[in-house]
Amino acid sequence: MGARKIHHLKEVKPRQATSGNRITLPDQPGEIVTFQDGTRPNGHGRYLSKTADGNIWIANQGGVIEIDGQVLRSYTSDQGFIDGIEQIIEDDSGNLWMSGTNGLMRWDRSGLTSYRANDGLEDQYILAINRTRDGKLYTLGADLSLSVFDGQNFHTIAAPLPPASQTLWSANPAFQDSRESGGS
């Protein structure tokens, strides 16, 4: 069974901010993003990601916030986004993958697609999502299952682990071999 479409992109409309969506970006470290009227966005950020187009994406408890440098757009479950988004990454095609406590979704040019157990994910609580240098997308479930995306579905590897195993996942590029990234 394939992934379940939630909404087509043309139906995904950002929630309007009360102050016309215009924001002021900080000039100095430590300053806070504010709306033109001086108010601040609600909630706290859980994950921050910058996409190839230069937009900033922030996952927070209420949904996802997109900042293009001038306009702040907020997306929530009202537009079909899953609740509990904790991570956002961009794949080689410019699609955004969002994961968290309630599953995994992809926002591509045709809409939002959710991925669940019937799409090959062993666990819908996604602790981490990462993309390798060759473009493969991997997820780690709360049950410690590792899944890889084949373009349509996920294939899960549930490695036999001792009962006392605990989760440790690193997706930090600082841990990658500098010889592969052209570093010295």
C-alpha positions as CSV (number, residue, x, y, z in Angstrom):
1,M,0.0,0.0,0.0
2,G,1.4,3.4,-0.9
3,A,1.8,6.6,1.0
4,R,-1.3,8.5,1.9
5,K,-1.8,12.0,0.4
6,I,-3.0,14.5,2.9
7,H,-3.5,17.7,0.9
8,H,-2.5,19.0,-2.5
9,L,0.0,21.9,-2.4
10,K,-2.5,24.4,-3.8
11,E,-4.7,23.6,-0.7
12,V,-1.8,24.3,1.7
13,K,-2.2,27.9,2.7
14,P,-0.1,29.4,5.5
15,R,-1.9,30.7,8.6
16,Q,-1.8,34.5,8.5
17,A,0.1,36.2,11.3
18,T,-1.8,38.9,13.2
19,S,0.6,41.7,12.2
20,G,0.6,41.2,8.4
21,N,3.4,38.6,8.3
22,R,6.1,41.2,8.0
23,I,9.0,40.5,10.2
24,T,12.2,42.2,11.3
25,L,15.3,39.9,11.3
26,P,17.9,40.4,14.0
27,D,21.0,42.5,13.1
28,Q,23.1,41.3,16.0
29,P,23.6,38.0,17.7
30,G,21.2,37.5,20.6
31,E,18.4,39.7,19.1
32,I,15.0,38.1,18.6
33,V,12.9,37.9,15.4
34,T,9.9,40.3,15.7
35,F,6.9,41.3,13.7
36,Q,6.8,44.9,12.4
37,D,4.5,45.9,15.3
38,G,7.1,44.6,17.8
39,T,5.4,41.4,18.8
40,R,7.1,38.0,18.7
41,P,6.1,34.7,17.1
42,N,4.4,32.3,19.6
43,G,6.1,29.1,20.8
44,H,9.7,27.9,20.8
45,G,11.7,26.4,18.1
46,R,12.7,22.7,18.3
47,Y,14.6,22.5,15.0
48,L,16.1,25.0,12.6
49,S,16.9,24.3,9.0
50,K,18.0,26.5,6.0
51,T,16.9,25.2,2.6
52,A,18.7,25.7,-0.7
53,D,16.4,28.7,-1.6
54,G,17.7,30.5,1.6
55,N,14.5,30.1,3.5
56,I,14.6,29.3,7.2
57,W,12.3,26.6,8.6
58,I,11.6,26.2,12.3
59,A,9.8,23.2,13.8
60,N,7.9,24.1,16.9
61,Q,5.1,22.4,19.0
62,G,2.4,24.2,17.0
63,G,3.6,23.3,13.5
64,V,6.2,24.7,11.2
65,I,7.3,28.3,10.5
66,E,8.9,29.4,7.3
67,I,10.8,32.7,7.1
68,D,11.9,33.9,3.6
69,G,13.8,36.9,5.0
70,Q,10.8,39.3,5.0
71,V,7.6,37.2,5.5
72,L,6.8,34.6,8.2
73,R,4.5,31.8,7.3
74,S,3.0,29.4,9.8
75,Y,1.8,25.9,8.9
76,T,-0.2,23.7,11.3
77,S,-2.4,20.6,11.4
78,D,-5.1,22.9,9.9
79,Q,-3.2,22.7,6.6
80,G,-2.6,18.9,7.0
81,F,0.8,19.0,8.7
82,I,1.4,16.4,11.3
83,D,1.6,17.5,14.9
84,G,4.9,17.1,16.8
85,I,7.4,17.9,14.1
86,E,10.9,17.8,15.5
87,Q,13.1,17.7,12.4
88,I,13.2,19.1,8.9
89,I,15.6,18.2,6.1
90,E,15.7,19.0,2.4
91,D,16.4,16.2,-0.2
92,D,18.3,16.6,-3.5
93,S,15.0,17.4,-5.3
94,G,14.1,20.3,-2.9
95,N,11.4,18.3,-1.1
96,L,11.1,19.0,2.6
97,W,11.0,15.9,4.9
98,M,9.5,16.5,8.3
99,S,9.5,14.0,11.1
100,G,8.6,13.7,14.8
101,T,6.5,12.0,17.4
102,N,3.5,11.5,15.0
103,G,5.2,10.3,11.9
104,L,6.9,11.4,8.8
105,M,5.8,13.6,5.9
106,R,7.2,15.0,2.7
107,W,6.2,18.3,1.3
108,D,6.9,18.3,-2.5
109,R,5.6,20.2,-5.4
110,S,2.4,18.2,-5.6
111,G,1.4,18.2,-1.9
112,L,1.9,16.7,1.4
113,T,2.5,12.9,1.7
114,S,2.5,11.1,5.0
115,Y,4.4,7.8,5.6
116,R,3.3,5.2,8.1
117,A,3.7,1.5,8.9
118,N,2.0,0.5,5.7
119,D,4.7,2.4,3.8
120,G,7.5,0.4,5.4
121,L,8.2,2.3,8.6
122,E,8.4,0.0,11.6
123,D,7.7,2.8,14.1
124,Q,5.8,6.0,13.3
125,Y,7.6,8.0,16.1
126,I,10.7,9.1,14.1
127,L,13.6,10.1,16.4
128,A,15.9,11.2,13.5
129,I,15.9,11.7,9.8
130,N,19.1,12.1,7.7
131,R,20.3,12.2,4.1
132,T,23.6,10.7,3.1
133,R,26.0,12.2,0.6
134,D,24.6,10.0,-2.2
135,G,21.1,11.2,-1.5
136,K,19.7,8.3,0.4
137,L,17.1,9.1,3.1
138,Y,17.2,7.2,6.4
139,T,15.0,7.4,9.5
140,L,15.5,6.1,13.0
141,G,12.3,5.0,14.9
142,A,11.9,5.2,18.6
143,D,12.0,1.4,18.5
144,L,15.6,1.7,17.1
145,S,14.5,0.5,13.7
146,L,16.5,2.0,10.8
147,S,14.6,2.6,7.5
148,V,15.8,3.7,4.1
149,F,13.6,5.3,1.4
150,D,13.6,3.7,-2.1
151,G,11.7,6.5,-3.8
152,Q,8.2,5.0,-3.1
153,N,8.4,3.3,0.3
154,F,10.7,2.7,3.2
155,H,12.5,-0.6,3.9
156,T,13.1,-1.2,7.6
157,I,16.1,-2.9,9.2
158,A,15.4,-3.9,12.8
159,A,18.8,-4.9,14.1
160,P,18.9,-7.3,17.0
161,L,19.9,-5.2,20.0
162,P,20.4,-6.0,23.7
163,P,17.4,-5.2,25.9
164,A,19.2,-2.4,27.7
165,S,20.1,-0.6,24.4
166,Q,19.5,3.2,24.3
167,T,19.1,5.5,21.4
168,L,22.1,7.5,20.2
169,W,21.9,9.0,16.7
170,S,24.3,11.6,15.2
171,A,23.5,13.4,12.0
172,N,26.1,16.1,12.5
173,P,28.3,16.7,9.4
174,A,31.2,17.4,11.8
175,F,31.5,13.7,12.4
176,Q,31.9,13.0,8.7
177,D,35.3,12.3,7.2
178,S,36.9,15.5,6.1
179,R,38.6,13.8,3.2
180,E,35.1,13.2,1.6
181,S,34.0,16.8,2.0
182,G,37.1,18.4,0.5
183,G,38.4,19.6,3.9
184,S,42.0,19.5,5.0
